[in-house]
Amino acid sequence: MSHKRVTKRKAIIAAGGVAALGAAAILLPQANASQDGGTSGAASVKTLKAGDASDLASQLEKLLGDAFAGSYYDDTGKQLVVNVVNVSGDKNNVVAQAEKAGAKVREVENSKAELEAAAKTLKTKATVPGTSWAVDPRTNKILVTADSTVTGKKWDRIDSTVQSLGSSMATIKKSAGTLKPLVSGGDAIFGGGARCSLGFNVTAGDGSPAFLTAGHCGVAAKQWSDSETGQPIATVDQATFPGDGDFALVKYDDANTQAPSEVNTGQQKVAISQAAEATVGTQVFRMGSTTGLKDGQVLGLDATVNYPEGTVTGLIQTDVCAEPGDSGGSLFTQDGQAIGLTSGGSGDCTVGGETFFQPVTTALAAVGATLGDGGVGAGDAVGGGEAGAGAVDANGDGVDDNTGEAIQGGGEAGAGAVDANGDGVDDNTGEAVQGGGEAGAGAVDANGDGVDDNTGEAVQGGGAAADGGVDQNGGKQNQNGGKQNDRQNQNQNDNGQDGSGVTESH
């Protein structure tokens, strides 16, 4: 799709979308599960959705205090498992409260403070490029990973440090791949010869449209384009890498850019409702411009990764595969929670490997942004329809044939309104539809005399066709992505472009 369809000033970009996938998983509605689940010896343990489990874990961490030693989500049983230490005496009452709240409680050996102390030892003695470590709450140990470049004296250094911590505190494994940020030359969003993926559209602190991507992408280039030879469409505002994260805020150059809060998987669009903390054991999905949609599980939190470029802390470790060019892409849950931004990893989507992600919550707090406004999705004509408000749209794709811009206002139900039942009242606002509907602008005219039965005034804009869809109410756009999207332009081609002419899955 070329840029003449929708100008860059009207560019509508869907976060993390691609057209051709060969997806590893299909997102299906997740059953609501908040009822009590009966299990032997733990009648109060509840079955929970992953997002609810994450919220409960945060609450219980505060409740349990220093007795809290981590938690994880049992995806099979749909239960939150909370680790506790030293629960004798008065702390038994606290544990009882945790069980009453619906968590499955188990006593473990290593406290959170002890695990954090071990991680500090690794940082001091074993910060070697090609290594990473994170707490695995399922084993109550620190899992240390060394890639294929860690050999000889470097391996001896890592191994001896892990051994000094003791087998009950830390374990080490070898990875066949090479640990690196996943940026590459190719064809997605481009900056300075690098290719990355767009993560999530957000609203910057000053109210301007922007998106999040990986910090190592943000430091690689200041300006980013939607094609290898295209003009820049966005400029880096803030970037962090290496150090306390791997994230960047990139502002769209055009303040009128529509930035919907959603992920386009190519097969469907997943509305992103909020940012959420990751929970070990949770199933997650990743979108990237190289490999499309992939899924896996969260393995560890607060991971430290020693890239060749430097050490990055506070990351999420997963077993989701990724490849160069996927950097910055979105990590999210089945029910539409934004979790992370692709940072780097080892391996690929043929042999597998580890991939690390920047937590979205941390990135948003650091740059002062919020998730996007949930506006019209990629490829959706604003207020489109058969003719629109004076626009020429011969093929009915919701784009003005003359200007190449999204049609504002028109449609069968009047000026941008949603009126599924044809009663002349906007389904979203409850206000009379101006210029649309079978009987005119929200009027009631049972006898067909052209006079509103309720007001006694002449019906405005009546008739079966609403005469061009003239918008009498100021041409407000429908930004809720609801009924109007049922008529959206689904024109996506094999190059992964949406109706805006902007390449998706950046």
Helices and strands as residue ranges (DSSP letters): G 8-10, H 50-64, G 65-67, E 68-74, E 79-84, H 91-100, E 104-107, H 112-125, E 131-136, E 141-146, H 152-165, E 170-174, E 180-181, E 189-191, E 194-196, E 200-203, E 209-213, H 215-218, E 223-225, E 232-240, E 247-252, E 262-264, E 269-271, E 274-275, E 283-288, E 292-307, E 310-318, E 330-332, E 337-345, E 355-359, H 360-367, E 370-371, G 483-487
